[in-house]
């Protein structure tokens, strides 16, 4: 069995366990992304994970575990690094417009190459600090690069009214949840089961400001 076949086998088994139903074309594109990441990683040090089989678990399956929580037609992935979870989520749902945000130049160079080589027409890359980025997104994803309060202070302006912020964390304390500032509200702390990963994972689902009620009494949705 070839190395690619082994990666395919682990990915398909993990997707079935999540469960996450993807077309074969999407599975192949996920593996293409992984091979590209592994190739660049030797020079650019984009990820501490070096083994490709571990990348399937720690990068692809770990990212796709949050897919059922994503809402809307636009998504911003803040502090995306080498495109996690943004690129796997974009491949899984090509109808959704995904914006990848990172301030690290070598990582955004990789991201632009990945978008080009994988023909990810629904993805754009923004190089810059989160607080300086503009836009309005139905959903925002962010791995735990800071506390919930700090993440929202820097990037909360990007969340559309009625949208959901998905903070991906290992664990979260009651104190951190209580510190989430208004008008944001914690809706749920959902445990994530990542096949093959013996580590605690959760997503904190945070609601943005309520949609504005217009003169007619109807809500103006994002």
N, C-alpha and C positions, 0 to 999 in steps of 0.2 A: 504494500500500500504506500502510495506517495505521501510526502509531507502535506501536500494540499488536501489529499483525501482524508488524512487524519484530522486536519483542522475542520474540514467539512463535516466529518462524523461527529466531532465534539459539538460543533455549533448546532447541527440539526437536533442532536439529543437534548441540548440545553434549551433550545427553542420549544421543543415538545414539553419539557418539564415546566417552563415558565407559567402558562403556555403562551406562545406567540406564533401566530400563523403567518408565515411569509412565503411569497412565491420564490421559486428556485432562482430567478434572476436577481432578486434582492439578496438572497443568501450568497450568491457568487460575488455580488458587488461588495458585500460586507467583508468577504475574504480578500477581495482585491484591496480594499482599504487597509486591512490588517497587514497584508504583504507590503504595501507602500509604507506604512508606519514602521514596520520592522526594518525596512531598507534605510529609511531616513534616520532611524533611531541610532544607528551606529555612529553617525557623524554629528547629529544635532542633539542627541541625548534628550529626546522628547518624552520618554517614559522610563521609569525605573524597572518596569516589567520587561524582561528580555526574551523569555521563552514564548514562542508563538502560541503554544497550546494554553499557557497561562493567560495570554492576551485575549484569547477567545472568551475565557471566563471572566477575567478582571476588567476587560474593556467592553467587549461586545455584549455579553449577557448581562453584565452589571448595568450597562446603559439601557438596554431594552427592557429590563425589569420595571422601569418607570413608565414605559410607553402607555399602559392603560390609564395613567393619571393625566396625560397631556390633553389639553383642551384647545379648541379654536383652530384657526387657519394660519396663525403667525406665531413663531416661537423665537425667542432670543436665548442663546446659551452663553452665560456670562462666565468669564474665566475658563474658557473652553479648553485651553491647553492644546493638545493635538486633535481636538474635535470630539471630546467626550463630555456628555453623552450626545452632543448635537449631531454629529455625522451619522451614527447608527440610527438615531431617531429620524433623521432626514431620509435615509435610505428606506426605512420601514414605512414612511408615510410621504411619498414624493409629492402629494398634493398640498403639503404644508410648506409655507415659506419659512426657512430657517436662517437666522442670522447668528454667526459665530463671532464672539467678541473676546479678544485677548490683547494685552498690551505688550506681549513679548514678540519681538520682530522675527526671530527664527521660527517660532511656532506659527505665526501668521503666514510666513513664507511656505511652510509645509501645508498649511490649510489651503492656501490658494492653489498649490500644486495638486492637492487631493481633489479639490473641486473641479479643476481642469481635467485631470486624468480620468477621474471617475464619472465625468460628465454629470455633475450634480447641479442641474439647472435650477433647482429650488433653493440653493444655498448661496449666501453671500458672506464675505469675511470683512470684519471691521477691526482694524488695529487701533487700540486706544484704551484709556482707562475707563472703567465702567461709568464713573460719574460724569464723564464728558460725552458719552454716547447719547444720541437722540433717537426718538422713535416711540412707537406704542405697540405693544405685543399682547396677544391674547394669553400667552403662556411664557413664563420665564423659568429656565432651569439654571441651577447653579450648584456645583459641588461645594463642599464645605471649605471655602477659602477664607471664611471669617464667621463671626457670630451672626445669628439671624438678624439682630438689630442693626449691625454694621452693614450687612449685605443689603438690607432694605434702605438704609440711609444713603448708600452709594448708588443703588440701582432701582429703587422703588419707583422712580419717575417713569421707568420703561414699561411698567405693568398697566395695561389698559383697564378702565373701569369694568368690573365684573370678571376680570381675568384671574388666573391662578399662578402663584409663584410656587415652584417645586424645589425645595432645598434638599439636596441629597447628602445625607450624613450617616456616620456610623452609629452614633447615639446622640441623644439630645436631653438636656436636663430641664426640669420644671422651671428653674430660674431663667434659662434662656428663652423658653416659650413665653414666660410671663413678661419678658422684656420687649416682645414684639410691639412696635409703636402703632398707635392709631394713625390712619384709618384701616390699617391692615389687621386681619383676624386669622388666627390659626384655626383651620377647619378640621384637620386630622393629622395625626402622626401615624403613618401606615408602614408597618414592617415590610421589608422587601426580602424575598427568598431568592437568592441567586444560585442557580444550580452549580454545584461543584465548589462553591465558595464558603469556607468555614469562617465567616466573619459576620458581625452584626451590621445590618444595613437598614436604613429607613428613609422615607421621604416625608418631609414636613410640608403639608399642603396649606398654603396661605392665600386667603382671598384678598384681592385688591379692593380699592374703593368701590362702593356700590355705583352702578350706572346712574346717570343723572335722570331724574323724572322730568319729562317735558311738560309743556303747558297742557297737552292733551291727556296727561295722566299716564302715558305709556313710557316705558323705560327706553332710553337710547342705548342700544346694545353696542359693544365694540365692533 
